[in-house]
Amino acid sequence: MTGARRTIDDVLAACQARLQRVQAADLATVMADGALVVDIRPVEQRQEHGELPGAVVIDRNVLEWRLDPASDWAIAGAGYDRHVVIVCHEGYQSSLAAGLLLDLGVTRATDLVDGYLAWKAFVGEVADARR
């Protein structure tokens, strides 16, 4: 191995610097504009914390195969120019996954800042404001 070693924090920061990350307040708008929102949280987290309406659930361990348009296992709707927003629990794993999708040529791959928890908090704030 040549060069300086990088920590996972270094890799995460490099991934996030490449992304046009989506804020929780903007998620509904990007979904309405046709973005494919992909929830990569494990089933246990979805059961405990709730589902993300309108999101496609794809297990993290097969994500790249499902979203690489050149893959034999790609889902319908996968595309190099498709706006894809990856959602994990807190916004770390999703950044790494979105960075890898960029490497595969999915040019509009990104993630949700602070993950599902941020979206759930935002939705709760909106609901409280409407009361």
C-alpha positions as YAML, in Angstrom:
chain: A
units: angstrom
residues:
- id: 1
  name: MET
  ca: [0.00, 0.00, 0.00]
- id: 2
  name: THR
  ca: [1.34, 3.38, -0.96]
- id: 3
  name: GLY
  ca: [0.43, 6.80, 0.35]
- id: 4
  name: ALA
  ca: [-0.98, 7.91, 3.64]
- id: 5
  name: ARG
  ca: [-3.53, 5.79, 5.42]
- id: 6
  name: ARG
  ca: [-7.05, 7.16, 5.61]
- id: 7
  name: THR
  ca: [-9.53, 6.69, 8.40]
- id: 8
  name: ILE
  ca: [-13.20, 5.93, 7.84]
- id: 9
  name: ASP
  ca: [-13.88, 9.55, 8.84]
- id: 10
  name: ASP
  ca: [-11.60, 10.67, 6.00]
- id: 11
  name: VAL
  ca: [-13.40, 8.42, 3.53]
- id: 12
  name: LEU
  ca: [-16.80, 9.61, 4.77]
- id: 13
  name: ALA
  ca: [-15.82, 13.27, 4.44]
- id: 14
  name: ALA
  ca: [-14.53, 12.67, 0.91]
- id: 15
  name: CYS
  ca: [-17.79, 10.96, -0.07]
- id: 16
  name: GLN
  ca: [-19.94, 13.70, 1.42]
- id: 17
  name: ALA
  ca: [-17.90, 16.39, -0.33]
- id: 18
  name: ARG
  ca: [-18.84, 14.83, -3.70]
- id: 19
  name: LEU
  ca: [-22.58, 14.68, -3.00]
- id: 20
  name: GLN
  ca: [-25.40, 17.18, -3.47]
- id: 21
  name: ARG
  ca: [-26.97, 16.02, -0.21]
- id: 22
  name: VAL
  ca: [-30.71, 16.36, 0.39]
- id: 23
  name: GLN
  ca: [-32.11, 17.96, 3.54]
- id: 24
  name: ALA
  ca: [-35.06, 16.36, 5.33]
- id: 25
  name: ALA
  ca: [-37.22, 19.40, 4.53]
- id: 26
  name: ASP
  ca: [-36.59, 18.86, 0.80]
- id: 27
  name: LEU
  ca: [-37.17, 15.10, 0.59]
- id: 28
  name: ALA
  ca: [-40.85, 15.31, -0.37]
- id: 29
  name: THR
  ca: [-40.02, 17.77, -3.15]
- id: 30
  name: VAL
  ca: [-37.27, 15.64, -4.67]
- id: 31
  name: MET
  ca: [-39.55, 12.61, -4.47]
- id: 32
  name: ALA
  ca: [-42.32, 14.55, -6.25]
- id: 33
  name: ASP
  ca: [-39.77, 15.52, -8.90]
- id: 34
  name: GLY
  ca: [-39.09, 11.85, -9.61]
- id: 35
  name: ALA
  ca: [-36.15, 10.96, -7.41]
- id: 36
  name: LEU
  ca: [-35.80, 7.32, -6.49]
- id: 37
  name: VAL
  ca: [-35.52, 7.22, -2.70]
- id: 38
  name: VAL
  ca: [-33.88, 4.05, -1.41]
- id: 39
  name: ASP
  ca: [-34.07, 2.98, 2.23]
- id: 40
  name: ILE
  ca: [-31.09, 0.80, 3.10]
- id: 41
  name: ARG
  ca: [-31.84, 0.45, 6.81]
- id: 42
  name: PRO
  ca: [-31.98, -3.09, 8.17]
- id: 43
  name: VAL
  ca: [-35.41, -4.58, 8.77]
- id: 44
  name: GLU
  ca: [-34.94, -4.24, 12.54]
- id: 45
  name: GLN
  ca: [-34.50, -0.47, 12.28]
- id: 46
  name: ARG
  ca: [-37.50, -0.13, 9.96]
- id: 47
  name: GLN
  ca: [-39.62, -2.15, 12.40]
- id: 48
  name: GLU
  ca: [-38.48, -0.15, 15.42]
- id: 49
  name: HIS
  ca: [-38.47, 3.36, 13.95]
- id: 50
  name: GLY
  ca: [-40.91, 3.14, 11.05]
- id: 51
  name: GLU
  ca: [-41.05, 2.99, 7.30]
- id: 52
  name: LEU
  ca: [-40.23, 5.82, 4.91]
- id: 53
  name: PRO
  ca: [-43.31, 6.31, 2.72]
- id: 54
  name: GLY
  ca: [-42.56, 6.12, -0.98]
- id: 55
  name: ALA
  ca: [-39.07, 4.69, -0.55]
- id: 56
  name: VAL
  ca: [-37.89, 1.50, -2.18]
- id: 57
  name: VAL
  ca: [-36.26, -0.84, 0.34]
- id: 58
  name: ILE
  ca: [-33.01, -2.39, -0.86]
- id: 59
  name: ASP
  ca: [-30.68, -4.27, 1.46]
- id: 60
  name: ARG
  ca: [-27.31, -2.56, 1.72]
- id: 61
  name: ASN
  ca: [-25.41, -5.70, 0.75]
- id: 62
  name: VAL
  ca: [-27.00, -5.74, -2.75]
- id: 63
  name: LEU
  ca: [-27.48, -2.01, -3.34]
- id: 64
  name: GLU
  ca: [-24.86, -1.55, -6.04]
- id: 65
  name: TRP
  ca: [-26.13, -4.52, -8.06]
- id: 66
  name: ARG
  ca: [-29.72, -3.23, -7.87]
- id: 67
  name: LEU
  ca: [-28.85, 0.34, -8.88]
- id: 68
  name: ASP
  ca: [-26.13, -0.25, -11.47]
- id: 69
  name: PRO
  ca: [-27.99, -0.01, -14.78]
- id: 70
  name: ALA
  ca: [-25.41, -2.37, -16.35]
- id: 71
  name: SER
  ca: [-26.10, -5.09, -13.78]
- id: 72
  name: ASP
  ca: [-28.19, -8.14, -14.60]
- id: 73
  name: TRP
  ca: [-29.85, -7.60, -11.20]
- id: 74
  name: ALA
  ca: [-30.74, -3.91, -11.60]
- id: 75
  name: ILE
  ca: [-34.22, -2.85, -10.55]
- id: 76
  name: ALA
  ca: [-36.63, -1.24, -12.98]
- id: 77
  name: GLY
  ca: [-36.02, 2.47, -12.93]
- id: 78
  name: ALA
  ca: [-32.28, 2.28, -12.30]
- id: 79
  name: GLY
  ca: [-30.44, 4.70, -14.55]
- id: 80
  name: TYR
  ca: [-27.16, 6.54, -14.83]
- id: 81
  name: ASP
  ca: [-28.94, 9.91, -14.82]
- id: 82
  name: ARG
  ca: [-31.68, 9.02, -12.31]
- id: 83
  name: HIS
  ca: [-31.75, 11.14, -9.18]
- id: 84
  name: VAL
  ca: [-31.22, 8.58, -6.41]
- id: 85
  name: VAL
  ca: [-31.38, 9.48, -2.72]
- id: 86
  name: ILE
  ca: [-30.03, 6.85, -0.34]
- id: 87
  name: VAL
  ca: [-31.40, 6.85, 3.20]
- id: 88
  name: CYS
  ca: [-29.90, 5.10, 6.20]
- id: 89
  name: HIS
  ca: [-30.60, 5.61, 9.88]
- id: 90
  name: GLU
  ca: [-28.30, 8.56, 10.64]
- id: 91
  name: GLY
  ca: [-26.72, 9.56, 7.31]
- id: 92
  name: TYR
  ca: [-23.31, 7.90, 7.42]
- id: 93
  name: GLN
  ca: [-23.71, 4.57, 5.62]
- id: 94
  name: SER
  ca: [-25.87, 6.32, 3.01]
- id: 95
  name: SER
  ca: [-23.06, 8.75, 2.19]
- id: 96
  name: LEU
  ca: [-20.62, 5.90, 1.66]
- id: 97
  name: ALA
  ca: [-23.14, 4.04, -0.50]
- id: 98
  name: ALA
  ca: [-23.97, 7.12, -2.58]
- id: 99
  name: GLY
  ca: [-20.26, 7.76, -3.13]
- id: 100
  name: LEU
  ca: [-19.86, 4.24, -4.46]
- id: 101
  name: LEU
  ca: [-22.85, 4.74, -6.77]
- id: 102
  name: LEU
  ca: [-21.15, 7.86, -8.13]
- id: 103
  name: ASP
  ca: [-18.11, 5.69, -8.84]
- id: 104
  name: LEU
  ca: [-20.40, 3.35, -10.83]
- id: 105
  name: GLY
  ca: [-21.55, 6.27, -12.96]
- id: 106
  name: VAL
  ca: [-24.91, 6.96, -11.29]
- id: 107
  name: THR
  ca: [-24.24, 10.68, -11.68]
- id: 108
  name: ARG
  ca: [-27.10, 11.99, -9.52]
- id: 109
  name: ALA
  ca: [-26.66, 9.65, -6.56]
- id: 110
  name: THR
  ca: [-26.78, 11.31, -3.18]
- id: 111
  name: ASP
  ca: [-28.11, 10.79, 0.32]
- id: 112
  name: LEU
  ca: [-30.30, 12.30, 3.00]
- id: 113
  name: VAL
  ca: [-28.45, 14.50, 5.49]
- id: 114
  name: ASP
  ca: [-28.64, 12.89, 8.95]
- id: 115
  name: GLY
  ca: [-30.75, 10.03, 7.58]
- id: 116
  name: TYR
  ca: [-34.14, 8.71, 8.53]
- id: 117
  name: LEU
  ca: [-33.96, 10.17, 12.03]
- id: 118
  name: ALA
  ca: [-33.71, 13.70, 10.60]
- id: 119
  name: TRP
  ca: [-36.65, 13.07, 8.27]
- id: 120
  name: LYS
  ca: [-38.75, 11.67, 11.12]
- id: 121
  name: ALA
  ca: [-37.93, 14.66, 13.33]
- id: 122
  name: PHE
  ca: [-38.81, 17.05, 10.50]
- id: 123
  name: VAL
  ca: [-42.13, 15.33, 9.84]
- id: 124
  name: GLY
  ca: [-42.90, 15.47, 13.56]
- id: 125
  name: GLU
  ca: [-42.13, 19.20, 13.67]
- id: 126
  name: VAL
  ca: [-44.39, 19.84, 10.66]
- id: 127
  name: ALA
  ca: [-47.21, 17.84, 12.25]
- id: 128
  name: ASP
  ca: [-46.81, 19.73, 15.54]
- id: 129
  name: ALA
  ca: [-46.86, 23.09, 13.72]
- id: 130
  name: ARG
  ca: [-50.15, 22.18, 12.02]
- id: 131
  name: ARG
  ca: [-51.93, 21.48, 15.32]
...
